[in-house]
Amino acid sequence: MRQLLIASIIIASLISLQGCAPAVVVGAATTSFIIAEDRRTTEAFLQDQTIKFRSNDAIYSSKEIGTQVHVNVISYNQQVLLTGEAPTGSIRDQVEAIVTNIPGVKKVYNEIKVQPNSRFESRNNDAMITAKVKGRILRNSAVDPSKIKVVTEHANVYLLGLVTEEEATASVEIAQQVDGVERVIRVFEIIEDEEVEEEREISPEELNRDSGNTLIDQALDRINNSAK
């Protein structure tokens, strides 16, 4: 989606509007130099960032919940995947309720485990598995790696994205072949082949031309108004 190319440029502004940490703004500013290929619209891309930051803020600002859990929030096209750990089933459900009530969230997949928070060794192993899966996908011509988001928790690999059934099947098969993977879970939204847009390179001149204030303001206004 062409409009997504301006999304990373305005994430820093969006985050500052939501009152998030300066450290996150630095990361967003760095991201602004990356030209991403994505099937989400600009508005959906920005909405996902907003959902993530608002969810994390709501979870970890809670005195009853924030100090007891380790939760990862991944939003893709307003469908939210929750992974991590919670000490009780009740707290696990409370986290889901918090995220469900965040403006813009369409659906929540609650994969939080009721157990003590994971240790560094476990998280490091998950990071290595994610890297291996991404590497395998990158080397496979049947799947565009820019269309697949990979998340690993407790050696379970979650695959997200707007993909065709063929792309979904191929990426699952790739992930299943990676050493250390215990289970592969599809969290895809399946689209038809005709919905796949033709992709092409965009020049810096086009990027500058398409990133005007009017389009930026419209995207931000729609997201902010939907949250009221």
N, C-alpha and C positions, 0 to 999 in steps of 0.2 A: 504494500500500500504506500503510494507516494507520500501521502501526508504524514506518515510515521516518521519521515526523515526530519521533520521539525520537532517531533515530540521530545527527543532528548535535549534539544536546545532550551525548551521551556520548562523542563522538570524542575530545575532549580527555583524558578519563579513560583511554580505550583507548590512545591514543598514549603517555601517561605510563607505562602498564603495559609498553609495548614499549620504553621507554627512548629515545624519539625527541627531537629537538631542541626546546627551548622555543619557538623561533620558529614551529614548526609548530603548537604548542598554541595560540598566539595566533590563528593563522588558523582553527583549529578552533573556538575560542570565538566568533569572529565569525560563523562559519557556523551556529552554533547558533541564530541569530535568523532563519534562512531556512527557510521551510516549503517543502520540496521534494516534488514529485510524482515518484514513481519506482515501477517495477514490481518492483524487487528487494525481497526481504524485509529486515527490519532486520538480521538476522544476515548476509545476503549483502552488504548495504551495508557493514557494519562489517568483514566479512572482506576486502572489496576494499581498504579503507583499510589494513588490516593487511598485506596482500600487497604493496601499493605501498611502504609504509615499510620493510618487511623486505627487499624486493628491492633498493631503493636503498641501504640500509645495507650489504647483502652485496656489492653491485657496487662501491660507491665506497670501502669499507673494505679492499678487496683491493689490496695494493701493486702487484701485477703488472698489474691490469686498470684499477683506478679512475682512475689518472692519464692513461690513454691513450684513454678512450672518452668519448663523449657519448651517453648512453642515456636515453630516456624510457620509463617503465613506466606503462602504463594497464591497470588491472584492472577488468573489468565482469562481474559475476556469476561471478567466479573464472576467467574467460578473459582471458589477459594478452596485450596487444599491446606489442611492443618496437619502438621506432623510434630513429633516431639514426645514429651512425657508430662504426665500430671500425677500427683500422688494418690488421687481418688477419682472414682467415676463421677462423683458429683462435681468436682472441680473441672474435670474434662468437659462435662456438659455445660458448665457455666462459661467456659471459654468459647464453646461453639455458639452459645446464645449471644455472647458479646459480639462475635464476628457476624452472625446472622443479622444483627440489628445495625450494622454499619451501612450507611447509604450506598446504594449501587450494587450490593452483593446479590447475585441471582441464586447461587447454590453453594452449599458448604459440604465438602468431603472431610469428615472428621476422622483422621487416622492417628490421633494422639493415643499413645499407649499409657495404660495405668501402671506405672512403675517408677522407680527412682530416676532422677535425671541422668541422662547418658554421660559417660566419662569422655575425656579428650580422646582416648584411644579409639573409641567407637565412632566419634564424629570424624576423626581423621581417616578412618577406614572408609566411612561413607563418602568422604570427599574424594578419595582415591577411586572408588567405584564409579562415582559420577564422571570423573575425568576419563576413565577407561571407556565408559559407555559413549560419552561425547566423541572420543577419539575414533571409536568403531563406526559411529554414525557418520562422522566426517569423511571416513575412507570409503563409505558405501555410496555408490552413485544412485541408488534407488530412493534415497532420502536426503532432503535438503536439511542440513543441521540447523539452519537458522529458523526452521519452522517447528523444531522440537525443543521443549524445555525439559531438562532432566533433573530430578530431585531424588536424593537417596537418604533414607533414614532406616537405621537398624538393618542394613543390607537389602532393604526393600526399595526397588527402583520405581518411581512414579514418573510417568511420561505425560506431558501436557502439550496442548497446541491445537490449532485449527488445521486439521489434516484430512486427506482423503483416506478411505478405508485401506487402500493399497499402501499408503505411507505409514498408517498406523500399524498394520500387520508387519511390515518390514522392520520398523523401528523396535517393535516388541521382540521379534526374532533376534535382532542384533543384540539387544540388552540381555536376553536370556543366555547368550553365549559367553558373556563376560564372567570371568572367574570371581567368585565371592558373592554373586548375586543370588539371593534366596528366593525372591519373588518379584515379578514385574506387574505393575498395576497401571492399567490404562485410565487416564483422566482426560481423554481427548474429547474434543467436539468434532464430529465427523461432518465433512462438507462434501458436496458433489464435485466431480471433476470439472464441470463447467463453471464452478464458482472460483476455481483457482485462477487468479489474475496473472496476466502475462507480466513477467518481470524484466526489467532492463536497468542498465546503469544510468545514473542521474548525475549530470555534471554539477560542479560547484555553482555555476551561474544559475542553473535551475533551482538549486537548493536555496540560494539567496533570494531568488525571485519568489519562491513559494512560501517563504517563511516570514511573510509580512505580518504586521501587527494585527490586521483585521482577522485573519484566520486564527492566530494565537488567541486573541481576545474572545473570539466566538467559542473556541474549544474550552477555555477556562470558565467562561460564563456558564456554559451548559453544565459543566461538572459542579460548579459551586452552587448553581441554582437547584440542581437535583438533590443537593445535600441539605437544603433548607426544609 
